[in-house]
Amino acid sequence: MIPNIKFFSFFSDCGFFDLGLENTAFEIVFVKESFSPFIEAYSYARQLLEISEPEYGYFADSLVSLTEENGKIYLQ
């Protein structure tokens, strides 16, 4: 059996691509999207499909904020 490949999704939108990856050898462990309604739709879709929450959760902010001090700490 092929082990799951852990995947960090930085441009998730509503998660359609990510949810497709979940059906293969990928495990989405982090979701980043700057538009919070997309994160809400993504989370809801995972619940409906009975896919567990990402190990490192959801991040609804700009990618730039992950390069600042608090963002770096969050990723660690």
N, CA and C of each residue as an Amber inpcrd file, in Angstrom:
protein
   228
   0.8330000  -1.1870000   0.0000000   0.0000000   0.0000000   0.0000000
   0.8740000   1.2460000   0.0000000   0.5030000   2.2120000  -0.7990000
   1.2450000   3.4660000  -0.9040000   0.8710000   4.3630000   0.2730000
   1.8750000   4.8890000   1.0060000   1.5450000   5.8060000   2.1130000
   1.0010000   7.1250000   1.5760000   0.1760000   7.7730000   2.3680000
  -0.3540000   9.0760000   1.9800000   0.7560000  10.1160000   1.9320000
   0.6970000  10.9450000   0.9300000   1.6310000  12.0490000   0.7760000
   0.9750000  13.2690000   1.4140000   1.6500000  13.8590000   2.3880000
   1.0890000  15.0230000   3.0750000   1.2070000  16.2480000   2.1730000
   0.1070000  17.0010000   2.0700000  -0.0010000  18.0870000   1.1030000
  -0.4690000  19.3530000   1.8010000   0.2710000  20.4480000   1.6290000
  -0.1170000  21.7640000   2.1360000  -0.7500000  22.5250000   0.9750000
  -1.9850000  22.9360000   1.1310000  -2.7110000  23.6280000   0.0720000
  -2.7360000  25.1270000   0.3650000  -2.0540000  25.9170000  -0.4680000
  -1.9490000  27.3490000  -0.2170000  -2.9190000  28.2010000  -1.0250000
  -3.5300000  27.6610000  -2.0490000  -4.5090000  28.3970000  -2.8570000
  -5.7050000  27.4770000  -3.0510000  -6.4750000  27.2890000  -2.0090000
  -7.4670000  26.2220000  -1.9380000  -8.7780000  26.5010000  -2.6490000
  -9.1660000  27.7610000  -2.7710000 -10.5030000  28.1060000  -3.2640000
 -11.5350000  27.3390000  -2.4390000 -12.4620000  26.6790000  -3.0760000
 -13.4820000  25.9070000  -2.3330000 -13.0520000  24.4660000  -2.0850000
 -11.8490000  24.1050000  -2.5350000 -11.2930000  22.8010000  -2.2200000
 -11.5640000  21.6920000  -3.2120000 -12.1190000  21.9810000  -4.3740000
 -12.4510000  20.9070000  -5.3110000 -11.2230000  20.1000000  -5.7240000
 -10.1390000  20.7740000  -6.0520000  -8.9030000  20.0720000  -6.4160000
  -8.3910000  19.2540000  -5.2370000  -8.3660000  19.8810000  -4.0600000
  -7.8800000  19.1960000  -2.8530000  -8.7150000  17.9640000  -2.5310000
 -10.0290000  18.1100000  -2.6250000 -10.9100000  16.9780000  -2.3140000
 -10.6930000  15.8400000  -3.3010000 -10.3740000  16.1640000  -4.5390000
 -10.0190000  15.1350000  -5.5100000  -8.7290000  14.4340000  -5.1270000
  -7.7560000  15.1980000  -4.6450000  -6.4930000  14.5980000  -4.2060000
  -6.6980000  13.6540000  -3.0250000  -7.6650000  13.9850000  -2.1620000
  -7.9420000  13.1400000  -0.9970000  -8.3670000  11.7330000  -1.4110000
  -8.8880000  11.5840000  -2.6220000  -9.3180000  10.2750000  -3.1100000
  -8.1740000   9.4790000  -3.7330000  -6.9650000  10.0560000  -3.7360000
  -5.7960000   9.3580000  -4.2560000  -4.8290000   9.1410000  -3.1040000
  -3.5620000   9.2930000  -3.3410000  -2.5590000   9.0210000  -2.3060000
  -2.1360000  10.2780000  -1.5500000  -2.9880000  11.3000000  -1.5240000
  -2.6420000  12.5480000  -0.8490000  -3.4980000  12.7570000   0.3970000
  -2.9050000  13.3920000   1.3730000  -3.6190000  13.7790000   2.5930000
  -3.4240000  15.2790000   2.7650000  -4.4970000  16.0460000   2.6700000
  -4.4150000  17.4880000   2.8350000  -4.2700000  17.7730000   4.3330000
  -3.1320000  18.3670000   4.7250000  -2.8700000  18.5940000   6.1460000
  -2.9530000  20.0680000   6.5470000  -2.9950000  20.9740000   5.5600000
  -3.0680000  22.4050000   5.8400000  -3.7890000  23.0710000   4.6820000
  -4.7180000  23.9710000   5.0050000  -5.4990000  24.6680000   3.9860000
  -5.3780000  26.1700000   4.2180000  -4.9350000  26.9110000   3.1730000
  -4.8250000  28.3580000   3.2500000  -5.6120000  28.9690000   2.1050000
  -6.5160000  29.8330000   2.4610000  -7.3100000  30.5680000   1.4730000
  -7.6160000  31.9270000   2.0740000  -7.4580000  32.9840000   1.2990000
  -7.6570000  34.3250000   1.8520000  -9.1220000  34.7640000   1.8690000
  -9.9970000  34.0800000   1.1580000 -11.4120000  34.4480000   1.1060000
 -12.1890000  33.5050000   2.0320000 -12.5980000  34.0020000   3.2000000
 -13.1740000  33.1400000   4.2400000 -14.4300000  32.3620000   3.8080000
 -15.3110000  32.8890000   2.9330000 -16.4390000  32.0480000   2.4960000
 -15.9820000  30.7680000   1.7720000 -14.8440000  30.8240000   1.0860000
 -14.3280000  29.6200000   0.4460000 -13.8920000  28.5980000   1.4970000
 -13.2660000  29.0800000   2.5620000 -12.8520000  28.1840000   3.6540000
 -14.0810000  27.5210000   4.2760000 -15.1200000  28.2920000   4.4820000
 -16.3500000  27.7350000   5.0630000 -16.9460000  26.6640000   4.1500000
 -16.9890000  26.9200000   2.8460000 -17.5090000  25.9420000   1.8920000
 -16.6250000  24.6960000   1.8710000 -15.3350000  24.9000000   1.9090000
 -14.3710000  23.7970000   1.9150000 -14.5940000  22.9150000   3.1430000
 -14.6740000  23.5210000   4.3050000 -14.8800000  22.7860000   5.5500000
 -16.2030000  22.0140000   5.5260000 -17.2430000  22.6500000   5.0210000
 -18.5530000  22.0090000   4.9330000 -18.5100000  20.7980000   3.9950000
 -17.8250000  20.9420000   2.8750000 -17.7110000  19.8330000   1.9320000
 -16.9850000  18.6500000   2.5630000 -15.9420000  18.9190000   3.3300000
 -15.2150000  17.8310000   4.0070000 -16.1290000  17.1070000   4.9840000
 -16.9600000  17.8650000   5.6960000 -17.9030000  17.2420000   6.6310000
 -18.8860000  16.3440000   5.8890000 -19.4560000  16.8500000   4.7930000
 -20.4280000  16.0730000   4.0210000 -19.8180000  14.7940000   3.4470000
 -18.5530000  14.8880000   3.0360000 -17.8730000  13.7320000   2.4540000
 -17.2140000  12.8470000   3.5150000 -17.3830000  13.2370000   4.7720000
 -16.8210000  12.5040000   5.9130000 -15.3070000  12.3440000   5.8010000
 -14.6630000  13.4520000   5.4270000 -13.1990000  13.5230000   5.3870000
 -12.7660000  14.3060000   6.6220000 -11.8040000  13.7680000   7.3530000
 -11.3760000  14.4270000   8.5900000 -10.7820000  15.8060000   8.3060000
 -10.8000000  16.6430000   9.3260000 -10.2470000  17.9900000   9.2210000
  -8.7440000  17.9060000   8.9520000  -8.1800000  18.9120000   8.2630000
  -6.7330000  18.9230000   8.0390000  -5.9740000  18.9320000   9.3680000
  -4.9110000  18.1810000   9.4210000  -4.1130000  18.0400000  10.6420000
  -3.6950000  19.3970000  11.2230000  -3.3040000  20.3250000  10.3610000
  -2.8520000  21.6380000  10.8090000  -3.9050000  22.7170000  10.6160000
  -5.1060000  22.3310000  10.2450000  -6.2320000  23.2380000  10.2030000
  -6.3240000  24.1180000   8.9760000  -7.1260000  25.1570000   9.1480000
  -7.4210000  26.1260000   8.0910000  -6.7940000  27.4660000   8.4470000
  -6.3870000  28.1930000   7.4350000  -5.8070000  29.5140000   7.6450000
  -6.4570000  30.4510000   6.6520000  -7.2620000  31.3760000   7.1320000
  -8.0100000  32.2950000   6.2640000  -7.3840000  33.6800000   6.3280000
  -6.2750000  33.8550000   5.6340000  -5.5820000  35.1360000   5.5930000
  -4.6860000  35.1380000   4.3580000  -3.9870000  36.2370000   4.1510000
  -3.1300000  36.3380000   2.9730000  -1.8550000  35.5120000   3.1590000
  -1.2850000  35.1180000   2.0470000  -0.0450000  34.3590000   2.0700000
   1.0870000  35.1760000   2.6770000   1.0520000  36.4860000   2.4840000
   2.0810000  37.3750000   3.0280000   2.1190000  37.2650000   4.5570000
   0.9670000  37.1160000   5.1800000   0.9350000  37.0510000   6.6470000
   1.6740000  35.8250000   7.1790000   1.8470000  34.7950000   6.3570000
   2.5970000  33.6240000   6.8030000   4.0940000  33.8600000   6.8080000
   4.5460000  34.9380000   6.1670000   5.9730000  35.2510000   6.1750000
   6.3530000  36.1780000   7.3210000   5.3600000  36.7360000   7.9900000
   5.6150000  37.5810000   9.1460000   5.8530000  36.7000000  10.3690000
   6.3060000  37.2910000  11.4410000   6.7100000  36.5240000  12.6240000
   5.6180000  35.5940000  13.1400000   4.4000000  36.0980000  13.3550000
   3.3260000  35.2460000  13.8690000   2.9840000  34.1210000  12.9020000
   3.0460000  34.3980000  11.6120000   2.7780000  33.3750000  10.6090000
   3.8240000  32.2800000  10.6150000   5.0670000  32.6640000  10.7750000
   6.1490000  31.6700000  10.8490000   5.9690000  30.7670000  12.0600000
   5.6060000  31.3610000  13.1800000   5.3680000  30.5830000  14.4010000
   4.1910000  29.6380000  14.1840000   3.1320000  30.1160000  13.5360000
   1.9570000  29.2980000  13.2410000   2.3310000  28.0730000  12.4080000
   3.1660000  28.2730000  11.3920000   3.5590000  27.1530000  10.5330000
   4.4560000  26.1560000  11.2510000   5.2630000  26.6450000  12.1850000
   6.1270000  25.7220000  12.9220000   5.2990000  24.8320000  13.7980000
